[in-house]
C-alpha cells in the first residue's frame, strides 16, 4: 500500500476519534451548570454548558411592582453573565479535545 494512502487512513481514524470525543464533551456539557448573578446575588440565572438556561432564582426583596425595569435589568445582566461563563466552559472543554485548534461551528 502506498505511504500516502496509509497516512490518509490514519488521519481519518484520528478525525473519527476526535469527533467521538467531541460528542462525549458535548453530552457532558449538558450536565454542567454555571451561574450568573446580578444585584449582589439577588438574581441568579443557571445555564448549562450548552448555553441552555436551566433555572432562575429571584430574591423576593428585589420584586418591586413599581419598578419592573430594575428586575428586568437584573435578569438580563445575570443571564448574560451565565451565558458568557457557559461559552467559556464549552470553549475550554472543546479546546482540550481539539488541542486548541479553532473549529468554527463545532460549539
N, CA, C and O of each residue as an XYZ file, in Angstrom:
428
protein
N       0.855     -1.183      0.000
C       0.000      0.000      0.000
C       0.897      1.241      0.000
O       1.832      1.330      0.796
N       0.621      2.179     -0.872
C       1.429      3.406     -0.914
C       1.343      4.169      0.400
O       0.308      4.170      1.067
N       2.421      4.803      0.752
C       2.542      5.520      2.017
C       1.436      6.571      2.186
O       0.896      6.718      3.283
N       1.099      7.287      1.142
C       0.090      8.340      1.211
C      -1.276      7.807      1.600
O      -2.017      8.461      2.334
N      -1.611      6.621      1.111
C      -2.918      6.039      1.411
C      -2.989      5.613      2.871
O      -3.998      5.862      3.531
N      -1.945      4.978      3.389
C      -1.978      4.561      4.794
C      -1.993      5.782      5.714
O      -2.632      5.763      6.765
N      -1.296      6.829      5.320
C      -1.315      8.065      6.101
C      -2.695      8.691      6.123
O      -3.115      9.248      7.137
N      -3.405      8.598      4.999
C      -4.767      9.131      4.924
C      -5.687      8.333      5.836
O      -6.556      8.904      6.496
N      -5.505      7.028      5.879
C      -6.308      6.184      6.769
C      -6.089      6.550      8.223
O      -7.037      6.601      9.007
N      -4.841      6.804      8.583
C      -4.530      7.222      9.951
C      -5.205      8.548     10.268
O      -5.733      8.737     11.364
N      -5.186      9.459      9.314
C      -5.802     10.767      9.502
C      -7.317     10.631      9.706
O      -7.899     11.296     10.562
N      -7.940      9.763      8.911
C      -9.382      9.537      9.026
C      -9.712      8.944     10.399
O     -10.664      9.377     11.048
N      -8.935      7.962     10.839
C      -9.171      7.354     12.162
C      -8.997      8.384     13.277
O      -9.764      8.402     14.239
N      -7.995      9.230     13.143
C      -7.758     10.267     14.145
C      -8.934     11.255     14.169
O      -9.364     11.674     15.244
N      -9.446     11.620     13.013
C     -10.601     12.534     12.947
C     -11.827     11.876     13.554
O     -12.608     12.548     14.228
N     -12.019     10.591     13.339
C     -13.163      9.881     13.920
C     -13.063      9.842     15.440
O     -14.064     10.015     16.136
N     -11.854      9.615     15.957
C     -11.660      9.614     17.422
C     -11.959     10.993     17.999
O     -12.597     11.111     19.045
N     -11.493     12.037     17.309
C     -11.742     13.396     17.776
C     -13.242     13.694     17.756
O     -13.767     14.294     18.694
N     -13.924     13.283     16.707
C     -15.359     13.504     16.609
C     -16.093     12.786     17.735
O     -17.026     13.341     18.316
N     -15.693     11.589     18.041
C     -16.311     10.827     19.129
C     -16.080     11.514     20.472
O     -16.993     11.623     21.291
N     -14.863     11.970     20.684
C     -14.523     12.656     21.943
C     -15.312     13.966     22.059
O     -15.772     14.321     23.144
N     -15.467     14.680     20.941
C     -16.223     15.929     20.971
C     -17.689     15.667     21.316
O     -18.310     16.462     22.022
N     -18.238     14.570     20.828
C     -19.624     14.216     21.164
C     -19.747     13.924     22.658
O     -20.737     14.298     23.287
N     -18.744     13.257     23.223
C     -18.737     12.986     24.669
C     -18.694     14.290     25.466
O     -19.408     14.443     26.457
N     -17.864     15.214     25.031
C     -17.748     16.504     25.716
C     -19.072     17.256     25.630
O     -19.525     17.820     26.625
N     -19.696     17.273     24.457
C     -20.993     17.947     24.296
C     -22.021     17.370     25.264
O     -22.773     18.117     25.890
N     -22.056     16.050     25.390
C     -23.007     15.411     26.306
C     -22.710     15.799     27.748
O     -23.631     16.046     28.527
N     -21.431     15.853     28.109
C     -21.090     16.206     29.488
C     -21.388     17.675     29.778
O     -21.713     18.027     30.912
N     -21.281     18.539     28.758
C     -21.576     19.961     28.953
C     -23.051     20.183     29.289
O     -23.391     21.143     29.980
N     -23.909     19.319     28.814
C     -25.338     19.442     29.108
C     -25.582     19.270     30.608
O     -26.541     19.818     31.151
N     -24.717     18.514     31.269
C     -24.869     18.240     32.702
C     -24.152     19.268     33.589
O     -24.426     19.348     34.786
N     -23.261     20.033     33.022
C     -22.502     21.017     33.809
C     -23.239     22.341     33.819
O     -23.743     22.791     32.790
N     -23.301     22.963     34.986
C     -24.086     24.188     35.151
C     -23.201     25.300     35.705
O     -22.411     25.090     36.626
N     -23.352     26.480     35.125
C     -22.679     27.678     35.619
C     -23.754     28.681     36.010
O     -24.912     28.561     35.611
N     -23.350     29.675     36.800
C     -24.345     30.667     37.207
C     -23.863     32.073     36.949
O     -22.671     32.380     36.988
N     -24.845     32.914     36.685
C     -24.612     34.341     36.567
C     -25.461     35.018     37.620
O     -26.584     34.594     37.892
N     -24.923     36.075     38.216
C     -25.678     36.781     39.250
C     -25.681     38.274     38.965
O     -24.832     38.795     38.240
N     -26.657     38.943     39.556
C     -26.744     40.395     39.444
C     -27.406     40.913     40.714
O     -28.078     40.174     41.434
N     -27.201     42.191     40.968
C     -27.809     42.800     42.150
C     -27.280     42.218     43.443
O     -28.025     42.036     44.406
N     -25.991     41.929     43.460
C     -25.401     41.375     44.673
C     -25.953     40.004     45.015
O     -26.043     39.638     46.187
N     -26.321     39.245     43.993
C     -26.835     37.896     44.208
C     -28.349     37.836     44.356
O     -28.908     36.778     44.644
N     -29.005     38.961     44.162
C     -30.464     38.965     44.304
C     -31.149     38.264     43.128
O     -32.279     37.792     43.258
N     -30.469     38.197     41.988
C     -30.973     37.448     40.835
C     -29.852     36.503     40.403
O     -28.705     36.914     40.228
N     -30.211     35.229     40.236
C     -29.266     34.220     39.789
C     -29.877     33.470     38.616
O     -31.036     33.059     38.664
N     -29.090     33.296     37.566
C     -29.522     32.518     36.406
C     -28.537     31.368     36.242
O     -27.323     31.575     36.227
N     -29.069     30.154     36.118
C     -28.248     28.966     35.910
C     -28.393     28.531     34.461
O     -29.497     28.466     33.920
N     -27.242     28.233     33.841
C     -27.192     27.840     32.432
C     -26.266     26.641     32.328
O     -25.224     26.595     32.982
N     -26.653     25.652     31.492
C     -25.755     24.514     31.334
C     -24.670     24.828     30.303
O     -24.672     25.893     29.686
N     -23.760     23.898     30.131
C     -22.627     24.100     29.234
C     -22.989     24.139     27.766
O     -22.122     24.374     26.924
N     -24.260     23.913     27.439
C     -24.713     24.033     26.060
C     -25.530     25.303     25.855
O     -26.320     25.398     24.916
N     -25.336     26.267     26.731
C     -25.996     27.577     26.679
C     -27.518     27.478     26.788
O     -28.241     28.289     26.209
N     -27.999     26.480     27.532
C     -29.431     26.337     27.782
C     -29.734     26.790     29.209
O     -29.169     26.237     30.152
N     -30.612     27.783     29.393
C     -30.991     28.196     30.746
C     -31.683     27.036     31.461
O     -32.523     26.355     30.873
N     -31.333     26.811     32.722
C     -31.948     25.725     33.480
C     -32.714     26.211     34.704
O     -33.574     25.493     35.215
N     -32.417     27.421     35.184
C     -33.145     27.941     36.346
C     -32.902     29.431     36.518
O     -31.868     29.966     36.116
N     -33.888     30.088     37.130
C     -33.781     31.496     37.506
C     -34.229     31.594     38.959
O     -35.279     31.074     39.337
N     -33.421     32.263     39.759
C     -33.767     32.467     41.171
C     -33.809     33.965     41.437
O     -32.877     34.694     41.096
N     -34.904     34.418     42.053
C     -35.080     35.842     42.317
C     -35.401     36.025     43.786
O     -36.346     35.435     44.309
N     -34.608     36.843     44.441
C     -34.873     37.190     45.837
C     -36.137     38.044     45.875
O     -36.221     39.040     45.156
N     -37.118     37.679     46.694
C     -38.372     38.438     46.747
C     -38.184     39.932     47.037
O     -39.019     40.749     46.648
N     -37.100     40.284     47.714
C     -36.867     41.687     48.045
C     -36.655     42.565     46.812
O     -36.871     43.776     46.867
N     -36.238     41.963     45.713
C     -35.957     42.755     44.515
C     -37.222     42.935     43.648
O     -37.202     43.669     42.660
N     -38.297     42.270     44.022
C     -39.539     42.380     43.256
C     -40.310     43.613     43.739
O     -40.890     43.619     44.824
N     -40.300     44.638     42.917
C     -40.990     45.891     43.229
C     -41.970     46.176     42.096
O     -41.555     46.520     40.989
N     -43.280     46.034     42.369
C     -44.256     46.260     41.306
C     -44.197     47.671     40.717
O     -44.688     47.903     39.612
N     -43.604     48.601     41.444
C     -43.489     49.968     40.952
C     -42.240     50.187     40.097
O     -42.077     51.246     39.492
N     -41.355     49.177     40.048
C     -40.116     49.315     39.273
C     -39.764     47.994     38.579
O     -38.736     47.390     38.887
N     -40.604     47.546     37.652
C     -40.307     46.278     36.966
C     -39.031     46.358     36.122
O     -38.393     45.334     35.878
N     -38.656     47.536     35.682
C     -37.463     47.687     34.846
C     -36.205     47.251     35.592
O     -35.286     46.699     34.986
N     -36.158     47.492     36.892
C     -34.996     47.076     37.679
C     -34.849     45.560     37.637
O     -33.758     45.051     37.379
N     -35.921     44.846     37.884
C     -35.872     43.384     37.858
C     -35.519     42.880     36.460
O     -34.729     41.947     36.320
N     -36.087     43.479     35.448
C     -35.775     43.092     34.074
C     -34.281     43.260     33.793
O     -33.655     42.380     33.203
N     -33.716     44.382     34.213
C     -32.290     44.638     34.004
C     -31.423     43.617     34.741
O     -30.416     43.147     34.210
N     -31.821     43.282     35.962
C     -31.051     42.312     36.747
C     -31.100     40.930     36.102
O     -30.091     40.228     36.060
N     -32.253     40.545     35.606
C     -32.371     39.241     34.944
C     -31.502     39.208     33.689
O     -30.803     38.225     33.442
N     -31.543     40.273     32.903
C     -30.698     40.332     31.698
C     -29.214     40.266     32.047
O     -28.452     39.539     31.409
N     -28.814     41.018     33.048
C     -27.398     41.033     33.431
C     -26.942     39.651     33.910
O     -25.873     39.179     33.523
N     -27.748     39.013     34.743
C     -27.393     37.681     35.248
C     -27.377     36.666     34.104
O     -26.519     35.785     34.064
N     -28.320     36.791     33.182
C     -28.376     35.876     32.034
C     -27.148     36.026     31.148
O     -26.553     35.032     30.733
N     -26.773     37.246     30.860
C     -25.585     37.488     30.026
C     -24.333     36.911     30.675
O     -23.504     36.290     30.010
N     -24.210     37.124     31.982
C     -23.044     36.607     32.694
C     -23.013     35.077     32.651
O     -21.966     34.479     32.403
N     -24.161     34.452     32.894
C     -24.220     32.989     32.876
C     -23.918     32.445     31.486
O     -23.183     31.466     31.355
N     -24.471     33.062     30.448
C     -24.214     32.604     29.089
C     -22.741     32.761     28.712
O     -22.174     31.895     28.046
N     -22.132     33.848     29.131
C     -20.706     34.048     28.855
C     -19.870     32.961     29.537
O     -18.957     32.397     28.934
N     -20.194     32.677     30.799
C     -19.471     31.616     31.515
C     -19.675     30.268     30.838
O     -18.742     29.469     30.753
N     -20.882     30.011     30.359
C     -21.177     28.759     29.683
C     -20.362     28.630     28.395
O     -19.819     27.564     28.105
N     -20.277     29.702     27.633
C     -19.487     29.683     26.403
C     -18.014     29.445     26.708
O     -17.345     28.682     26.011
N     -17.515     30.095     27.745
C     -16.113     29.909     28.132
C     -15.855     28.467     28.546
O     -14.831     27.887     28.184
N     -16.786     27.887     29.307
C     -16.655     26.491     29.722
C     -16.619     25.575     28.499
O     -15.760     24.698     28.402
N     -17.550     25.777     27.570
C     -17.601     24.946     26.364
C     -16.322     25.091     25.544
O     -15.767     24.095     25.079
N     -15.856     26.316     25.365
C     -14.620     26.539     24.606
C     -13.428     25.874     25.272
O     -12.587     25.274     24.602
N     -13.356     25.980     26.593
C     -12.252     25.380     27.348
C     -12.260     23.858     27.200
O     -11.219     23.247     26.957
N     -13.435     23.254     27.348
C     -13.530     21.801     27.251
C     -13.256     21.309     25.832
O     -12.589     20.291     25.645
N     -13.764     22.020     24.841
C     -13.531     21.609     23.459
C     -12.077     21.792     23.050
O     -11.551     21.003     22.265
N     -11.422     22.825     23.573
C     -10.022     23.031     23.204
C      -9.140     21.920     23.751
O      -8.065     21.657     23.212
N      -9.589     21.264     24.823
C      -8.846     20.101     25.337
C      -8.873     18.971     24.316
O      -7.903     18.225     24.181
N      -9.978     18.847     23.602
C     -10.131     17.792     22.601
C      -9.411     18.157     21.313
O      -8.745     17.317     20.707
N      -9.544     19.408     20.895
C      -9.006     19.821     19.602
C      -7.559     20.290     19.681
O      -6.962     20.637     18.662
N      -7.004     20.303     20.866
C      -5.625     20.762     21.013
C      -5.482     22.240     20.759
O      -4.414     22.712     20.368
N      -6.563     22.978     20.981
C      -6.532     24.416     20.800
C      -6.843     24.875     19.390
O      -6.879     26.077     19.123
N      -7.074     23.916     18.464
C      -7.431     24.300     17.098
C      -8.810     24.941     17.111
O      -9.727     24.442     17.764
N      -8.955     26.039     16.394
C     -10.258     26.687     16.278
C     -11.072     25.909     15.245
O     -10.667     25.778     14.090
N     -12.229     25.393     15.679
C     -13.076     24.612     14.782
C     -14.420     25.290     14.691
O     -15.343     24.909     15.412
N     -14.567     26.281     13.832
C     -15.813     27.046     13.728
C     -17.015     26.150     13.514
O     -16.966     25.172     12.769
N     -18.109     26.515     14.195
C     -19.347     25.778     14.032
C     -19.451     24.510     14.852
O     -20.499     23.864     14.854
N     -18.402     24.143     15.540
C     -18.449     22.903     16.300
C     -19.058     23.092     17.676
O     -19.619     22.154     18.243
N     -18.952     24.311     18.225
C     -19.530     24.557     19.541
C     -19.790     26.025     19.706
O     -20.279     26.451     20.752
